[in-house]
Amino acid sequence: MPTGAANDRIEITFDLSDDRAGEEMMLKIGVTLTFNLVSR
């Protein structure tokens, strides 16, 4: 059973890091688009 709990914890950690990376990507894309619009 302990190994199952450890696996769940690892999966949760990966999910969180994926979400964070996704948010950063969205932010970078949003900033880039905004900057392109402003610089025109």
C-alpha distance matrix in Angstrom:
0.0 3.8 5.4 5.2 6.6 8.8 10.0 10.9 12.7 14.5 15.6 16.9 18.7 20.3 21.3 23.0 24.8 26.0 27.4 29.1 30.6 31.8 33.4 35.2 36.4 37.8 39.4 41.0 42.3 43.6 45.4 46.8 48.2 49.6 51.2 52.7 54.2 55.6 57.1 59.0
3.8 0.0 3.8 5.4 5.2 6.2 8.7 9.9 10.6 12.4 14.3 15.4 16.6 18.5 20.0 21.2 22.8 24.4 25.9 27.2 28.8 30.3 31.8 33.2 34.8 36.3 37.7 39.2 40.7 42.1 43.6 45.1 46.6 48.0 49.4 51.1 52.7 53.9 55.3 57.3
5.4 3.8 0.0 3.8 5.4 5.0 6.1 8.6 9.8 10.5 12.3 14.2 15.2 16.5 18.3 20.0 21.1 22.4 24.4 25.8 26.9 28.5 30.3 31.6 32.8 34.6 36.2 37.4 38.8 40.5 42.0 43.2 44.8 46.4 47.7 49.1 50.9 52.3 53.5 55.5
5.2 5.4 3.8 0.0 3.8 5.4 5.1 6.2 8.6 9.9 10.6 12.3 14.3 15.4 16.5 18.5 20.1 21.0 22.6 24.5 25.7 26.9 28.7 30.4 31.5 32.9 34.7 36.2 37.3 38.8 40.6 41.9 43.2 44.8 46.4 47.8 49.3 50.8 52.2 54.0
6.6 5.2 5.4 3.8 0.0 3.8 5.4 5.1 6.2 8.7 9.9 10.6 12.4 14.3 15.3 16.6 18.5 19.9 21.2 22.7 24.4 25.7 27.1 28.8 30.3 31.6 33.1 34.7 36.1 37.4 39.0 40.6 42.0 43.3 44.9 46.5 48.0 49.3 50.8 52.8
8.8 6.2 5.0 5.4 3.8 0.0 3.8 5.4 5.1 6.2 8.7 9.9 10.6 12.4 14.3 15.4 16.6 18.4 20.1 21.2 22.6 24.3 25.9 27.1 28.6 30.4 31.7 33.0 34.6 36.1 37.5 38.9 40.6 42.0 43.3 44.9 46.6 47.8 49.1 51.2
10.0 8.7 6.1 5.1 5.4 3.8 0.0 3.8 5.4 5.1 6.2 8.6 9.8 10.6 12.3 14.3 15.4 16.4 18.4 20.0 21.0 22.4 24.4 25.8 26.8 28.6 30.3 31.5 32.8 34.5 36.1 37.2 38.7 40.4 41.8 43.2 44.9 46.3 47.6 49.5
10.9 9.9 8.6 6.2 5.1 5.4 3.8 0.0 3.8 5.4 5.1 6.1 8.6 9.9 10.5 12.3 14.3 15.2 16.5 18.4 19.9 20.9 22.6 24.4 25.6 26.9 28.6 30.3 31.4 32.8 34.6 36.0 37.3 38.8 40.4 41.9 43.3 44.8 46.3 48.1
12.7 10.6 9.8 8.6 6.2 5.1 5.4 3.8 0.0 3.8 5.5 5.1 6.2 8.7 9.9 10.6 12.4 14.2 15.4 16.6 18.4 19.9 21.2 22.7 24.4 25.8 27.1 28.7 30.3 31.5 33.0 34.6 36.2 37.4 38.8 40.6 42.1 43.3 44.8 46.8
14.5 12.4 10.5 9.9 8.7 6.2 5.1 5.4 3.8 0.0 3.8 5.4 5.1 6.2 8.6 9.9 10.6 12.2 14.3 15.4 16.5 18.3 20.0 21.2 22.5 24.4 25.8 26.9 28.5 30.1 31.5 32.8 34.5 36.0 37.2 38.8 40.6 41.8 43.1 45.1
15.6 14.3 12.3 10.6 9.9 8.7 6.2 5.1 5.5 3.8 0.0 3.8 5.4 5.1 6.1 8.7 9.9 10.4 12.3 14.3 15.3 16.3 18.4 20.0 20.9 22.5 24.3 25.6 26.8 28.4 30.1 31.3 32.7 34.4 35.9 37.2 38.8 40.3 41.7 43.5
16.9 15.4 14.2 12.3 10.6 9.9 8.6 6.1 5.1 5.4 3.8 0.0 3.8 5.4 5.0 6.2 8.7 9.8 10.6 12.4 14.3 15.2 16.6 18.5 19.9 21.1 22.6 24.4 25.7 26.9 28.6 30.2 31.5 32.8 34.4 36.1 37.5 38.8 40.4 42.3
18.7 16.6 15.2 14.3 12.4 10.6 9.8 8.6 6.2 5.1 5.4 3.8 0.0 3.8 5.4 5.1 6.2 8.6 10.0 10.6 12.3 14.2 15.4 16.6 18.4 20.0 21.1 22.6 24.3 25.7 27.0 28.5 30.2 31.5 32.8 34.5 36.2 37.3 38.7 40.8
20.3 18.5 16.5 15.4 14.3 12.4 10.6 9.9 8.7 6.2 5.1 5.4 3.8 0.0 3.8 5.4 5.1 6.0 8.6 9.8 10.4 12.1 14.2 15.3 16.3 18.2 19.8 20.9 22.3 24.1 25.6 26.7 28.3 30.0 31.2 32.7 34.5 35.8 37.0 39.0
21.3 20.0 18.3 16.5 15.3 14.3 12.3 10.5 9.9 8.6 6.1 5.0 5.4 3.8 0.0 3.8 5.5 5.1 6.2 8.7 9.9 10.5 12.3 14.3 15.3 16.5 18.4 20.0 21.0 22.4 24.3 25.6 26.8 28.4 30.0 31.4 32.9 34.4 35.9 37.7
23.0 21.2 20.0 18.5 16.6 15.4 14.3 12.3 10.6 9.9 8.7 6.2 5.1 5.4 3.8 0.0 3.8 5.4 5.1 6.2 8.6 9.8 10.6 12.4 14.2 15.3 16.5 18.4 19.9 21.0 22.5 24.2 25.7 26.8 28.4 30.2 31.6 32.7 34.3 36.4
24.8 22.8 21.1 20.1 18.5 16.6 15.4 14.3 12.4 10.6 9.9 8.7 6.2 5.1 5.5 3.8 0.0 3.8 5.4 5.0 6.1 8.5 9.8 10.5 12.2 14.2 15.2 16.4 18.2 19.8 20.9 22.3 24.2 25.5 26.6 28.4 30.2 31.3 32.5 34.7
26.0 24.4 22.4 21.0 19.9 18.4 16.4 15.2 14.2 12.2 10.4 9.8 8.6 6.0 5.1 5.4 3.8 0.0 3.8 5.4 5.1 6.1 8.6 9.9 10.5 12.3 14.2 15.3 16.4 18.2 19.8 20.9 22.4 24.1 25.5 26.8 28.5 30.0 31.3 33.1
27.4 25.9 24.4 22.6 21.2 20.1 18.4 16.5 15.4 14.3 12.3 10.6 10.0 8.6 6.2 5.1 5.4 3.8 0.0 3.8 5.4 5.0 6.1 8.6 9.8 10.5 12.2 14.2 15.2 16.3 18.2 19.8 20.9 22.2 24.0 25.6 26.8 28.3 29.9 31.7
29.1 27.2 25.8 24.5 22.7 21.2 20.0 18.4 16.6 15.4 14.3 12.4 10.6 9.8 8.7 6.2 5.0 5.4 3.8 0.0 3.8 5.4 5.1 6.3 8.6 9.9 10.5 12.3 14.2 15.2 16.4 18.2 19.9 20.9 22.3 24.2 25.7 26.7 28.2 30.4
30.6 28.8 26.9 25.7 24.4 22.6 21.0 19.9 18.4 16.5 15.3 14.3 12.3 10.4 9.9 8.6 6.1 5.1 5.4 3.8 0.0 3.8 5.4 5.1 6.2 8.7 9.8 10.5 12.2 14.1 15.2 16.3 18.2 19.8 20.8 22.4 24.3 25.5 26.6 28.7
31.8 30.3 28.5 26.9 25.7 24.3 22.4 20.9 19.9 18.3 16.3 15.2 14.2 12.1 10.5 9.8 8.5 6.1 5.0 5.4 3.8 0.0 3.8 5.4 5.0 6.2 8.6 9.9 10.5 12.1 14.1 15.2 16.4 18.1 19.7 21.0 22.5 24.1 25.5 27.2
33.4 31.8 30.3 28.7 27.1 25.9 24.4 22.6 21.2 20.0 18.4 16.6 15.4 14.2 12.3 10.6 9.8 8.6 6.1 5.1 5.4 3.8 0.0 3.8 5.4 5.1 6.1 8.6 9.8 10.4 12.1 14.1 15.2 16.2 18.0 19.8 21.0 22.2 24.0 25.9
35.2 33.2 31.6 30.4 28.8 27.1 25.8 24.4 22.7 21.2 20.0 18.5 16.6 15.3 14.3 12.4 10.5 9.9 8.6 6.3 5.1 5.4 3.8 0.0 3.8 5.4 5.0 6.1 8.5 9.7 10.4 12.0 14.1 15.1 16.1 18.1 19.8 20.7 22.0 24.3
36.4 34.8 32.8 31.5 30.3 28.6 26.8 25.6 24.4 22.5 20.9 19.9 18.4 16.3 15.3 14.2 12.2 10.5 9.8 8.6 6.2 5.0 5.4 3.8 0.0 3.8 5.4 5.1 6.1 8.4 9.8 10.4 12.1 14.0 15.1 16.3 18.3 19.8 20.8 22.7
37.8 36.3 34.6 32.9 31.6 30.4 28.6 26.9 25.8 24.4 22.5 21.1 20.0 18.2 16.5 15.3 14.2 12.3 10.5 9.9 8.7 6.2 5.1 5.4 3.8 0.0 3.8 5.5 5.1 6.0 8.5 9.8 10.4 12.0 14.0 15.2 16.4 18.1 19.7 21.3
39.4 37.7 36.2 34.7 33.1 31.7 30.3 28.6 27.1 25.8 24.3 22.6 21.1 19.8 18.4 16.5 15.2 14.2 12.2 10.5 9.8 8.6 6.1 5.0 5.4 3.8 0.0 3.8 5.5 5.0 6.0 8.4 9.8 10.4 12.0 14.1 15.3 16.2 17.9 20.0
41.0 39.2 37.4 36.2 34.7 33.0 31.5 30.3 28.7 26.9 25.6 24.4 22.6 20.9 20.0 18.4 16.4 15.3 14.2 12.3 10.5 9.9 8.6 6.1 5.1 5.5 3.8 0.0 3.8 5.4 5.1 6.0 8.5 9.8 10.3 12.1 14.2 15.2 16.1 18.3
42.3 40.7 38.8 37.3 36.1 34.6 32.8 31.4 30.3 28.5 26.8 25.7 24.3 22.3 21.0 19.9 18.2 16.4 15.2 14.2 12.2 10.5 9.8 8.5 6.1 5.1 5.5 3.8 0.0 3.8 5.5 5.1 6.1 8.5 9.8 10.5 12.3 14.2 15.3 16.7
43.6 42.1 40.5 38.8 37.4 36.1 34.5 32.8 31.5 30.1 28.4 26.9 25.7 24.1 22.4 21.0 19.8 18.2 16.3 15.2 14.1 12.1 10.4 9.7 8.4 6.0 5.0 5.4 3.8 0.0 3.8 5.5 5.2 6.1 8.5 9.9 10.6 12.2 14.1 15.7
45.4 43.6 42.0 40.6 39.0 37.5 36.1 34.6 33.0 31.5 30.1 28.6 27.0 25.6 24.3 22.5 20.9 19.8 18.2 16.4 15.2 14.1 12.1 10.4 9.8 8.5 6.0 5.1 5.5 3.8 0.0 3.8 5.5 5.1 6.0 8.5 9.9 10.4 11.9 14.2
46.8 45.1 43.2 41.9 40.6 38.9 37.2 36.0 34.6 32.8 31.3 30.2 28.5 26.7 25.6 24.2 22.3 20.9 19.8 18.2 16.3 15.2 14.1 12.0 10.4 9.8 8.4 6.0 5.1 5.5 3.8 0.0 3.8 5.5 5.1 6.1 8.6 9.9 10.4 12.4
48.2 46.6 44.8 43.2 42.0 40.6 38.7 37.3 36.2 34.5 32.7 31.5 30.2 28.3 26.8 25.7 24.2 22.4 20.9 19.9 18.2 16.4 15.2 14.1 12.1 10.4 9.8 8.5 6.1 5.2 5.5 3.8 0.0 3.8 5.5 5.1 6.2 8.7 10.0 10.9
49.6 48.0 46.4 44.8 43.3 42.0 40.4 38.8 37.4 36.0 34.4 32.8 31.5 30.0 28.4 26.8 25.5 24.1 22.2 20.9 19.8 18.1 16.2 15.1 14.0 12.0 10.4 9.8 8.5 6.1 5.1 5.5 3.8 0.0 3.8 5.4 5.1 6.1 8.6 10.1
51.2 49.4 47.7 46.4 44.9 43.3 41.8 40.4 38.8 37.2 35.9 34.4 32.8 31.2 30.0 28.4 26.6 25.5 24.0 22.3 20.8 19.7 18.0 16.1 15.1 14.0 12.0 10.3 9.8 8.5 6.0 5.1 5.5 3.8 0.0 3.8 5.4 5.1 6.0 8.6
52.7 51.1 49.1 47.8 46.5 44.9 43.2 41.9 40.6 38.8 37.2 36.1 34.5 32.7 31.4 30.2 28.4 26.8 25.6 24.2 22.4 21.0 19.8 18.1 16.3 15.2 14.1 12.1 10.5 9.9 8.5 6.1 5.1 5.4 3.8 0.0 3.8 5.5 5.3 6.4
54.2 52.7 50.9 49.3 48.0 46.6 44.9 43.3 42.1 40.6 38.8 37.5 36.2 34.5 32.9 31.6 30.2 28.5 26.8 25.7 24.3 22.5 21.0 19.8 18.3 16.4 15.3 14.2 12.3 10.6 9.9 8.6 6.2 5.1 5.4 3.8 0.0 3.8 5.6 5.4
55.6 53.9 52.3 50.8 49.3 47.8 46.3 44.8 43.3 41.8 40.3 38.8 37.3 35.8 34.4 32.7 31.3 30.0 28.3 26.7 25.5 24.1 22.2 20.7 19.8 18.1 16.2 15.2 14.2 12.2 10.4 9.9 8.7 6.1 5.1 5.5 3.8 0.0 3.8 5.4
57.1 55.3 53.5 52.2 50.8 49.1 47.6 46.3 44.8 43.1 41.7 40.4 38.7 37.0 35.9 34.3 32.5 31.3 29.9 28.2 26.6 25.5 24.0 22.0 20.8 19.7 17.9 16.1 15.3 14.1 11.9 10.4 10.0 8.6 6.0 5.3 5.6 3.8 0.0 3.8
59.0 57.3 55.5 54.0 52.8 51.2 49.5 48.1 46.8 45.1 43.5 42.3 40.8 39.0 37.7 36.4 34.7 33.1 31.7 30.4 28.7 27.2 25.9 24.3 22.7 21.3 20.0 18.3 16.7 15.7 14.2 12.4 10.9 10.1 8.6 6.4 5.4 5.4 3.8 0.0
